Amino acid sequence: MANMEETMMFRVGTEDAPKASVVIEEACQAMREKGYNPINQLVGYLLSGDPTYITSYNNARSKIRKIERDELLEEFIRSYIEK
């Protein structure tokens, strides 16, 4: 039985997947151009998993769906901590 006090390691992403930061920026730009608030839309998508929170304009929806939601969240946290 594993020691419950040990810290688990969590790794996400693959080498061949598009870079999350680039996809996020492209999706945010598409949402701004269509008049949406990217923060609200991304929170809705991350919480629900419903891709319709992301506009299909400029293929933003299909691009963002190529990135796992946990990888998107990891990118947001990384960006926040590094700033």
Secondary structure, 3 states (H helix, E strand, C coil): CCCCCCCCCCCCCCCCCCCHHHHHHHHHHHHHHCCCCHHHHHHHHHHHCCHHHCCCHHHHHHHHHCCCHHHHHHHHHHHHHHC
